[in-house]
Amino acid sequence: MRIGLLAEGGYPYATGEPGLWCERLVRGLGQHQFDLYALGAAGTPRPLPPHVRLARTAPPSGPETGPQPGGLLERTALGGHRAARRAYGRRERRRFTEAFHQLALGVCADAAEPGRSPAGAHRPGPDGTPPGTAFADGLYALAELARERGGLPGALRSDDAVRTLEAACRAPGARRGAAAAGLPDHLAFAEHLARTLRPLSLDWYQEDALGAADLCHAAAGGTTALPGLLAKRFFGTPLLVTEYGVQLRSHYLSPAGAHRSAPLRTLLAALHGRLAAEVYGQAALLTPGNAHTRRWQERCGADRARIRTVHPGMAADRFAEVGEDEESGDPTTLVWVGRVEPAKDLIALLHAFAEIRARQPDARLRIVAVPAHDPAAGAYLAHIRALAAQLFPDEAAGAHAVGENPVSFEELGGPEAPTLEDTYASGAVVVLSSVVEGFPASLVEAMFCGRATVSTDVGAVVEIIGGTGLVVPPRNPRALADACLALLREPGRRHRLGAAARARALELFTVEQNLAAFRGIYLELLSRAPVRHRPGDGVLFAHPAEAHVPGSWTPQGVAARTGAPDA
């Protein structure tokens, strides 16, 4: 089977967990041929196995890039055709304005937000068309125009687009927030819309590109899944969407929204909500990584019958030695691992640790930060360090000794915490204090290491833990302290929970179970939409033996030769 893999973040260029997941998927399913379509690609691609080729790539922004080293790249495209570089004529401008008007009406129409309540999803717009239908009609009309003309050369940022958007915002039945938008909001929204709909201007929708795929597999929703949506529209290619983090939820939680006006936030939320609903509605199957993501998809209108939860696969071998050693770890040490950011609520963790120290003075806390390139992370870390110095002054054994703080701040990969295995092995209990989470990978890693955990009830935490750890409400330092003390003071209970956690992680969250699930899903989708063999494919038994014998062997052919009626 030929799989068109729409990679999140531009795999094989991307690093981090999304890139690792794609790497494990394509290497683990070697019986299929993978064509990679990298949206947002930048840098040097990693080596690919023989059954994988980098078919198309598009840079994050700006002009198209040239061929990449190693001959992996056939070509890049972003409105690269000659027709795309010409200005639209009168006919094309009229087609664009009509299509964009439909899309804008779908965005601006007053209807319930996806993710909140589906009750208003079919409330008619000013022309009597349901908003979701108007958005989809406009989207596909723009896609067809872009395919014919080789892209949308600046049309989404044009004066025509801004005037059309303004008219849709002022139309009867528009959202109250959209109606309050001014010219700066319209300009900012047009710029964001041009980036979001950028896949429409790619040259991926050809018979030798996505048209040759038997299945499109999008590694994320939203913009990443948009090429697969168009492949289904143009070629009837089934679309599989895997989400380990909901793009719509990420948009709602994005810190960039704090600097935008209320009308602009209304328009952006409506755009991403409509796109998510269309992707979920057209996908042959959705594979969320956890029940938390699944609930978001259902609230956005996804059909429950087409949702299959597939937990992300993580490498367990590296944690085997630590997980099998029940005696490793300081019995008085708590460990926290993750990115240092406000969503992790390290302030609550420090206040909880102050309560723990008051009741168990020998307790210690290791805060191990994953390296981050965000400048805001440094400011937040400095604030946390200052709070720790205030809550826990350096303690000295005597008047002439150097004091030591019970809270240590380290960076993963440094001398004190060279690897994740060493970090988890150093403590008895692993703590997660977040107020916002999706699928916390650090929790699964701690379970692989056989560590008892104390976590806040956010995101997919309860689904991951499944009774093998303690869960407390978020923003509650007292409850967090009580749970940590309970495990520090009861070694037997701590060891039992750690062993149960490791067994659960090995059963549900390994790479092997993830690959087995997708192996079966690919075959299931293939059975619904058989592989379309092309001339020259050289596939054995692609045609029955009778097809190579002169004459017709079908009942219709026999009837045609003999004049007998069909059986």
Disulfide bonds with the S-S distance in Angstrom:
none
